[in-house]
Amino acid sequence: MVAGFGAGDPDFVAALRGEPYESPLTAVAEYLGVVRRLLDGEAVEDFRGRYVRLDGGPLPLPHAAAAAPCPRVSLGVGVLRPRMAHTAGQVADVAITLLTPAGHLREAIVPALARGAGSRGRPVPGVTAIVPCAVRGPGRDPRKLAFAAHAPHLSGEHYAAMLRSAGLDVDVSDPWAGAGALVDGGVFAYGTPEEVAAQLTGYGEAGATEIALSCAGVLLTEGPEAALADVRAIVEAVRDRAGRPAPVTRIP
């Protein structure tokens, strides 16, 4: 199992704690550090971090689980930009990206991840790239699909800044135009199943160790059966292209 965590939207964080994190990097590092120790069976006593505080004891486990070794839980971190990738390299098992162009992954995220891991003498975390996609079909408009799934992301400055740094023209004041930029920039993979599979190849070449298909645009506009049909078609195309079973996580 991969348990993924992120710093959260600044406005949401402020609503919970009165103000956003001054340092999301510190918040993530502290939280994952404590969670890792607890999952490893350590009794974390009197931890006093900048944002995370814990008073004593191990993680309570059900009796059956406590009687036998538990399968290892891998910890993931949501990553948008190099600084968080560096932190993920220091504390996480997996870096999880969303709406990240393959070029940005290759040139900015993966190198920062390696530097962070190297600074702690630990293995470089894997990379799960969540890629929005859909199969071309009658009456489908890829911009509408991208907008349906990702208007909230395109309205957030943290996502917009990442996309701009990757060369896309995205402004939080116009998420509809941002959806078009996702399609035009190949971030929203759209086409025949074979064409989508070809686009996914670029993520593997950029350093992704796992690709998660997100057909959320189809799910939200046409329903779960249509989304699952797209996932199945793309997975089959990936499998045919590779000539072997495809390591694709199916996220409708």
C-alpha positions as a Markdown table, in Angstrom:
| # | Residue | x | y | z |
|---|---|---|---|---|
| 1 | Met | 0.0 | 0.0 | 0.0 |
| 2 | Val | 1.1 | 3.6 | -0.7 |
| 3 | Ala | -0.3 | 6.1 | 1.7 |
| 4 | Gly | 0.0 | 9.5 | -0.1 |
| 5 | Phe | 0.1 | 12.8 | 1.8 |
| 6 | Gly | 0.4 | 16.4 | 0.7 |
| 7 | Ala | 0.7 | 19.9 | 2.2 |
| 8 | Gly | -2.8 | 20.8 | 1.2 |
| 9 | Asp | -4.3 | 23.8 | -0.5 |
| 10 | Pro | -3.2 | 26.9 | 1.4 |
| 11 | Asp | -6.7 | 28.2 | 1.8 |
| 12 | Phe | -7.9 | 24.9 | 3.2 |
| 13 | Val | -5.0 | 24.8 | 5.6 |
| 14 | Ala | -5.7 | 28.3 | 6.8 |
| 15 | Ala | -9.4 | 27.3 | 7.4 |
| 16 | Leu | -8.3 | 24.4 | 9.6 |
| 17 | Arg | -5.5 | 26.1 | 11.6 |
| 18 | Gly | -6.0 | 29.8 | 11.2 |
| 19 | Glu | -3.2 | 30.4 | 8.8 |
| 20 | Pro | -1.4 | 28.6 | 6.1 |
| 21 | Tyr | 1.9 | 26.8 | 6.8 |
| 22 | Glu | 4.8 | 29.3 | 6.6 |
| 23 | Ser | 6.9 | 26.3 | 5.5 |
| 24 | Pro | 4.9 | 23.5 | 3.8 |
| 25 | Leu | 8.2 | 21.6 | 3.3 |
| 26 | Thr | 8.8 | 21.5 | 7.1 |
| 27 | Ala | 5.2 | 20.4 | 7.7 |
| 28 | Val | 5.4 | 17.5 | 5.3 |
| 29 | Ala | 8.9 | 16.4 | 6.5 |
| 30 | Glu | 7.8 | 16.4 | 10.1 |
| 31 | Tyr | 4.5 | 14.6 | 9.5 |
| 32 | Leu | 6.0 | 11.9 | 7.3 |
| 33 | Gly | 8.9 | 11.4 | 9.7 |
| 34 | Val | 6.6 | 10.7 | 12.6 |
| 35 | Val | 4.3 | 8.5 | 10.5 |
| 36 | Arg | 7.2 | 6.4 | 9.3 |
| 37 | Arg | 8.5 | 5.9 | 12.8 |
| 38 | Leu | 5.0 | 4.9 | 14.0 |
| 39 | Leu | 4.4 | 2.5 | 11.1 |
| 40 | Asp | 7.8 | 0.9 | 11.8 |
| 41 | Gly | 6.5 | 0.1 | 15.3 |
| 42 | Glu | 8.4 | 2.8 | 17.2 |
| 43 | Ala | 6.9 | 4.4 | 20.3 |
| 44 | Val | 7.3 | 8.1 | 19.5 |
| 45 | Glu | 7.6 | 9.9 | 22.8 |
| 46 | Asp | 7.2 | 13.6 | 23.2 |
| 47 | Phe | 7.8 | 14.8 | 19.6 |
| 48 | Arg | 7.8 | 18.6 | 19.4 |
| 49 | Gly | 8.2 | 19.9 | 15.9 |
| 50 | Arg | 7.4 | 23.2 | 14.3 |
| 51 | Tyr | 4.0 | 21.9 | 13.2 |
| 52 | Val | 3.7 | 18.3 | 14.4 |
| 53 | Arg | 3.4 | 17.4 | 18.1 |
| 54 | Leu | 2.9 | 14.0 | 19.6 |
| 55 | Asp | 2.7 | 12.7 | 23.1 |
| 56 | Gly | 3.9 | 9.2 | 23.5 |
| 57 | Gly | 3.3 | 5.7 | 22.5 |
| 58 | Pro | 3.2 | 3.4 | 19.5 |
| 59 | Leu | 0.6 | 3.4 | 16.8 |
| 60 | Pro | -2.3 | 1.3 | 18.2 |
| 61 | Leu | -2.9 | -1.7 | 16.0 |
| 62 | Pro | -5.7 | -4.3 | 16.0 |
| 63 | His | -4.8 | -7.5 | 18.0 |
| 64 | Ala | -4.5 | -9.7 | 14.9 |
| 65 | Ala | -2.3 | -7.3 | 13.1 |
| 66 | Ala | -0.1 | -6.8 | 16.2 |
| 67 | Ala | 0.5 | -10.5 | 16.5 |
| 68 | Ala | 2.3 | -10.8 | 13.1 |
| 69 | Pro | 4.5 | -8.5 | 11.1 |
| 70 | Cys | 2.5 | -6.0 | 9.1 |
| 71 | Pro | 3.1 | -5.5 | 5.4 |
| 72 | Arg | 5.2 | -2.4 | 4.9 |
| 73 | Val | 3.2 | 0.7 | 4.1 |
| 74 | Ser | 5.0 | 3.0 | 1.6 |
| 75 | Leu | 4.7 | 6.7 | 2.2 |
| 76 | Gly | 4.0 | 9.0 | -0.7 |
| 77 | Val | 4.2 | 12.8 | -1.0 |
| 78 | Gly | 2.3 | 15.0 | -3.5 |
| 79 | Val | 4.9 | 16.9 | -5.5 |
| 80 | Leu | 4.5 | 19.9 | -7.8 |
| 81 | Arg | 7.9 | 21.7 | -7.8 |
| 82 | Pro | 11.6 | 20.9 | -7.2 |
| 83 | Arg | 11.7 | 22.0 | -3.5 |
| 84 | Met | 9.0 | 19.6 | -2.5 |
| 85 | Ala | 10.6 | 16.9 | -4.7 |
| 86 | His | 13.8 | 17.5 | -2.7 |
| 87 | Thr | 11.9 | 17.0 | 0.6 |
| 88 | Ala | 10.2 | 13.9 | -0.8 |
| 89 | Gly | 13.6 | 12.5 | -1.6 |
| 90 | Gln | 14.6 | 12.9 | 2.0 |
| 91 | Val | 11.5 | 11.4 | 3.7 |
| 92 | Ala | 9.2 | 9.6 | 1.2 |
| 93 | Asp | 9.1 | 6.3 | -0.6 |
| 94 | Val | 7.1 | 7.6 | -3.5 |
| 95 | Ala | 6.7 | 11.1 | -5.2 |
| 96 | Ile | 3.2 | 11.5 | -6.6 |
| 97 | Thr | 2.6 | 14.0 | -9.4 |
| 98 | Leu | -0.6 | 15.3 | -11.0 |
| 99 | Leu | -0.8 | 17.5 | -14.1 |
| 100 | Thr | 2.9 | 17.4 | -14.4 |
| 101 | Pro | 4.3 | 17.5 | -18.0 |
| 102 | Ala | 6.8 | 14.8 | -18.8 |
| 103 | Gly | 9.4 | 17.4 | -19.6 |
| 104 | His | 9.0 | 19.0 | -16.2 |
| 105 | Leu | 9.2 | 15.6 | -14.5 |
| 106 | Arg | 12.5 | 14.8 | -16.3 |
| 107 | Glu | 14.2 | 18.2 | -16.0 |
| 108 | Ala | 13.1 | 19.4 | -12.6 |
| 109 | Ile | 11.3 | 16.8 | -10.4 |
| 110 | Val | 13.4 | 13.7 | -10.9 |
| 111 | Pro | 16.8 | 15.5 | -10.4 |
| 112 | Ala | 15.5 | 17.2 | -7.3 |
| 113 | Leu | 14.2 | 14.0 | -5.9 |
| 114 | Ala | 17.6 | 12.3 | -6.4 |
| 115 | Arg | 19.4 | 15.3 | -4.7 |
| 116 | Gly | 17.1 | 15.0 | -1.7 |
| 117 | Ala | 17.7 | 11.3 | -1.4 |
| 118 | Gly | 21.4 | 11.7 | -1.8 |
| 119 | Ser | 21.5 | 14.3 | 1.0 |
| 120 | Arg | 20.2 | 11.6 | 3.4 |
| 121 | Gly | 22.0 | 8.6 | 1.9 |
| 122 | Arg | 18.7 | 6.8 | 1.1 |
| 123 | Pro | 17.3 | 5.2 | -2.1 |
| 124 | Val | 15.7 | 7.6 | -4.6 |
| 125 | Pro | 11.9 | 7.3 | -4.2 |
| 126 | Gly | 9.8 | 6.0 | -7.0 |
| 127 | Val | 7.6 | 8.4 | -9.0 |
| 128 | Thr | 3.9 | 7.8 | -9.6 |
| 129 | Ala | 2.7 | 10.2 | -12.4 |
| 130 | Ile | -1.1 | 10.6 | -12.4 |
| 131 | Val | -1.9 | 11.4 | -16.0 |
| 132 | Pro | -5.3 | 12.8 | -17.0 |
| 133 | Cys | -6.5 | 11.2 | -20.2 |
| 134 | Ala | -9.4 | 10.2 | -22.4 |
| 135 | Val | -10.1 | 8.3 | -25.6 |
| 136 | Arg | -11.2 | 10.3 | -28.6 |
| 137 | Gly | -14.9 | 9.7 | -29.3 |
| 138 | Pro | -18.0 | 11.2 | -31.0 |
| 139 | Gly | -19.1 | 14.4 | -29.4 |
| 140 | Arg | -16.2 | 14.6 | -27.0 |
| 141 | Asp | -14.3 | 17.8 | -26.5 |
| 142 | Pro | -11.0 | 17.3 | -24.7 |
| 143 | Arg | -11.0 | 20.8 | -23.3 |
| 144 | Lys | -14.4 | 20.2 | -21.7 |
| 145 | Leu | -13.1 | 17.0 | -20.2 |
| 146 | Ala | -10.0 | 18.6 | -18.9 |
| 147 | Phe | -12.0 | 21.5 | -17.4 |
| 148 | Ala | -14.5 | 19.2 | -15.8 |
| 149 | Ala | -11.8 | 17.3 | -13.9 |
| 150 | His | -9.2 | 20.0 | -13.2 |
| 151 | Ala | -10.9 | 23.4 | -13.0 |
| 152 | Pro | -10.1 | 23.5 | -9.2 |
| 153 | His | -6.5 | 22.7 | -9.9 |
| 154 | Leu | -6.2 | 25.3 | -12.7 |
| 155 | Ser | -7.7 | 27.9 | -10.3 |
| 156 | Gly | -5.0 | 27.3 | -7.7 |
| 157 | Glu | -1.8 | 29.3 | -7.9 |
| 158 | His | 0.4 | 26.4 | -6.8 |
| 159 | Tyr | -0.6 | 24.3 | -9.8 |
| 160 | Ala | -0.6 | 27.3 | -12.2 |
| 161 | Ala | 2.9 | 28.2 | -11.1 |
| 162 | Met | 4.1 | 24.7 | -11.8 |
| 163 | Leu | 2.5 | 24.6 | -15.2 |
| 164 | Arg | 3.9 | 28.0 | -16.1 |
| 165 | Ser | 7.4 | 26.9 | -15.1 |
| 166 | Ala | 6.9 | 24.0 | -17.5 |
| 167 | Gly | 6.1 | 26.3 | -20.3 |
| 168 | Leu | 2.3 | 26.3 | -20.3 |
| 169 | Asp | 0.3 | 29.5 | -20.5 |
| 170 | Val | -1.9 | 29.1 | -17.4 |
| 171 | Asp | -3.6 | 31.9 | -15.4 |
| 172 | Val | -5.8 | 31.2 | -12.4 |
| 173 | Ser | -8.3 | 33.8 | -13.5 |
| 174 | Asp | -9.2 | 31.8 | -16.6 |
| 175 | Pro | -9.3 | 28.0 | -15.9 |
| 176 | Trp | -11.1 | 27.4 | -19.2 |
| 177 | Ala | -8.1 | 28.7 | -21.1 |
| 178 | Gly | -6.0 | 26.7 | -18.7 |
| 179 | Ala | -7.9 | 23.5 | -19.7 |
| 180 | Gly | -7.1 | 24.3 | -23.3 |
| 181 | Ala | -3.4 | 24.7 | -22.4 |
| 182 | Leu | -3.4 | 21.2 | -20.8 |
| 183 | Val | -4.8 | 19.7 | -24.0 |
| 184 | Asp | -2.5 | 21.7 | -26.4 |
| 185 | Gly | 0.5 | 20.9 | -24.2 |
| 186 | Gly | -0.1 | 17.2 | -24.1 |
| 187 | Val | -0.6 | 17.2 | -20.3 |
| 188 | Phe | -4.2 | 16.0 | -20.9 |
| 189 | Ala | -3.5 | 12.9 | -23.0 |
| 190 | Tyr | -6.3 | 12.6 | -25.7 |
| 191 | Gly | -6.6 | 10.5 | -28.8 |
| 192 | Thr | -7.0 | 6.9 | -29.9 |
| 193 | Pro | -6.0 | 4.4 | -27.2 |
| 194 | Glu | -2.8 | 3.9 | -29.2 |
| 195 | Glu | -2.1 | 7.6 | -29.3 |
| 196 | Val | -2.6 | 7.9 | -25.6 |
| 197 | Ala | -0.4 | 4.9 | -25.0 |
| 198 | Ala | 2.3 | 6.6 | -27.0 |
| 199 | Gln | 2.0 | 9.8 | -24.9 |
| 200 | Leu | 2.3 | 7.8 | -21.7 |
| 201 | Thr | 5.6 | 6.4 | -22.9 |
| 202 | Gly | 7.1 | 9.8 | -22.4 |
| 203 | Tyr | 6.5 | 9.6 | -18.7 |
| 204 | Gly | 8.4 | 6.4 | -18.3 |
| 205 | Glu | 11.3 | 7.9 | -20.3 |
| 206 | Ala | 11.1 | 10.9 | -18.0 |
| 207 | Gly | 11.6 | 8.8 | -14.8 |
| 208 | Ala | 8.1 | 7.8 | -13.8 |
| 209 | Thr | 8.1 | 4.3 | -12.2 |
| 210 | Glu | 4.3 | 4.0 | -12.2 |
| 211 | Ile | 1.7 | 5.7 | -14.3 |
| 212 | Ala | -1.8 | 6.2 | -12.9 |
| 213 | Leu | -4.5 | 6.8 | -15.4 |
| 214 | Ser | -7.1 | 9.4 | -14.4 |
| 215 | Cys | -10.2 | 9.4 | -16.6 |
| 216 | Ala | -11.9 | 11.8 | -14.2 |
| 217 | Gly | -13.1 | 14.1 | -16.9 |
| 218 | Val | -15.0 | 11.2 | -18.6 |
| 219 | Leu | -16.2 | 10.0 | -15.2 |
| 220 | Leu | -17.7 | 13.4 | -14.3 |
| 221 | Thr | -19.3 | 14.0 | -17.6 |
| 222 | Glu | -20.4 | 10.5 | -18.8 |
| 223 | Gly | -20.3 | 8.3 | -15.7 |
| 224 | Pro | -18.2 | 5.4 | -14.4 |
| 225 | Glu | -18.8 | 2.9 | -17.1 |
| 226 | Ala | -17.6 | 5.2 | -19.8 |
| 227 | Ala | -14.5 | 6.0 | -17.7 |
| 228 | Leu | -13.7 | 2.4 | -17.1 |
| 229 | Ala | -14.1 | 1.6 | -20.8 |
| 230 | Asp | -11.5 | 4.3 | -21.5 |
| 231 | Val | -9.1 | 2.9 | -18.9 |
| 232 | Arg | -9.5 | -0.6 | -20.3 |
| 233 | Ala | -8.9 | 0.5 | -23.8 |
| 234 | Ile | -5.8 | 2.5 | -22.9 |
| 235 | Val | -4.4 | -0.3 | -20.7 |
| 236 | Glu | -4.8 | -2.7 | -23.6 |
| 237 | Ala | -3.0 | -0.3 | -25.9 |
| 238 | Val | -0.1 | 0.1 | -23.5 |
| 239 | Arg | 0.1 | -3.7 | -23.1 |
| 240 | Asp | 0.2 | -4.2 | -26.9 |
| 241 | Arg | 2.8 | -1.5 | -27.3 |
| 242 | Ala | 5.0 | -3.0 | -24.6 |
| 243 | Gly | 4.4 | -6.6 | -25.6 |
| 244 | Arg | 4.0 | -7.5 | -22.0 |
| 245 | Pro | 1.7 | -6.8 | -19.0 |
| 246 | Ala | 1.4 | -3.1 | -18.4 |
| 247 | Pro | 2.3 | -1.7 | -14.9 |
| 248 | Val | -0.5 | 0.8 | -15.0 |
| 249 | Thr | -2.6 | 1.7 | -11.9 |
| 250 | Arg | -6.2 | 2.0 | -12.9 |
| 251 | Ile | -7.8 | 5.1 | -11.5 |
| 252 | Pro | -11.1 | 6.0 | -13.1 |
